[in-house]
Amino acid sequence: MTSQLNVDTIVDKAGSGGTNVKVANNAVAVAEGGSATTNVVQGLCKAWFNMNGTGTPTNRDSFNIASITDNGTGEYSSSFTSSFDNADYAMGGWTGYPGSRGSIFGEDSTSGIAYATGSFTMETSYVSGTNGDTINMDVTYNNQMFMGDLA
């Protein structure tokens, strides 16, 4: 026998609405097919942004991003409103410039800037020739998302 719960609104104990309702860390959702499950909290995107990187960088929209800093041509740092628990989070992104191609990548220890729990530094660039060299450039569309455990 299965049970089903249908509700219009979930509120906290004080009845103040859904903004303070806590979901257990191990909350599990069953996939559409019924056999696979996923950990709801672990599977959420913890931060993301859609930014215009030309001129003064501005977020078109974002979540859990406190600020974006322009560090020079094609290099930006994003500060998280809520920090990650460790620097082993995952990042995915896409960047584009009208009429061209671009790439987005995070800094690493070889460039002197490591992942940090409270921020992430990225570079946007294009391949300048057949030898694979890249040149940093400010691009119009920067989209990034971050997955991991918040502190």
N, C-alpha and C positions, 0 to 999 in steps of 0.2 A: 504494500500500500504506500502510495506517495502522498505527500502533503504539499499544498500550494498556498502561498501567501500573496495576496494582491492588496497593495496599498497605493494611495495617491501621494502621501507625504510621510516621511519619517522625521520625527522630531526628537530632540534630546529630552532628558528627564524633566527639565524645567519647562518644556513645551515651547521653547523659543525658536524653533525652526530647525532646518536641516543643516545649518552651517557648522554646528559643533558636534554632530553625530560622529562617533568613532567607529571605525571598522577594525575588527581584530586583525593583527598582523598575519594570521594564517587563514584569512577568509578565502574560500575557494569557490570558483565559478565553474560550472559544467559547460563544456563546449556544445555547440549546436548539435553535433552528432550524438552526444550523450556519453561517450566513453572517455574522452580526454578532459582533464581539468587544468585550471591555471590558478596560481596564487594571485588574487586580485591586487593586493598592495604591491607586490614585487613587480607586477606587470604594468604598472602605471608609468607614464612619462613624468618625470619629476621636475623638468624645466625645459622650456623651448622658447625660441624667438624667430621672428620674421623681420629682418632688418634691411634697411637701405644703407649700404656701405659707402656711398659716394658723398662727397662734401662732409658735413657733420653727420656721423652715423646716427640714425634714428630708428627705433623699433616701430614697425607697423603694428605689431601685436606681440605679446609675450606672456609667459607664465613663469613665475619664480625667478625672474631676472631683475635684479635691482638696478643695474646700470650697464652700459656699454661704453668702453673707452677706446678711442682711436689712438693706437700706438705708432702710427706711421702708415705709409702706403701699404695697403693690403694686410695690416695686422691689427687685430682687435682683441680686447679682453672683455669678457662678460663676467659680472659678479652675480652670484646667486643670492637671492633673498634669504633662502634657507640653505645652509651648507650641506654637502654630502658627508656621510659618515667616514668615508675614506676616499682616496684618490683613484680608486679602481673602478669608477663608473664608466659607462659606455656612452659614446657620442656618435650621432649620425647626422649628416647634413648634406646640403646641396647649395651650390652657388652658381650664379649665372649673370652674364652681361649680355644685353641685347645684341644679337648678331655675332656672338662669339661663344666660346666654351670657357669654363673655368673649373678650378678644383678647389676643394676646401680641405684643410688638414690641420690637426692639432699640433701644437709644439711638443717636443719631447726632449729628453735629456741631452741629445746630441746638439740641440740648438740652444741649450742653456736655460730653457724654461720648462719646468715639469708641470704635470697636472697638479691642481690644488683642490682642496675640498671646498673652498669658497669662491673659486673663479676658474675660468678656462680661457686660454689664449689660443687664437686661431690665426691662420694666414690664408689669404685668398690669392690665387695666382693663375697664370696661364702658361702653357708650354710655348717657349719662344722659338723653337727650331726642331730639327730632326734629331738632335743629340739628347733631347729630354730635359734640357735646362728649363727652369721656370723663372718667371719674373712676377714679383708681387704687383697686384693692382687692386684698386678699390672697385668693387663691383656693386651693381644695383640690387641684386637679390641674394640675400644670405639667409638660409634657413637651417637651424640646428635644433636637435633635441637631445636630451640627456636622460639616461636611465641609470638607476642605482639606488642605494640606500641613503636616505636622508639622515642627518645627525639627530 
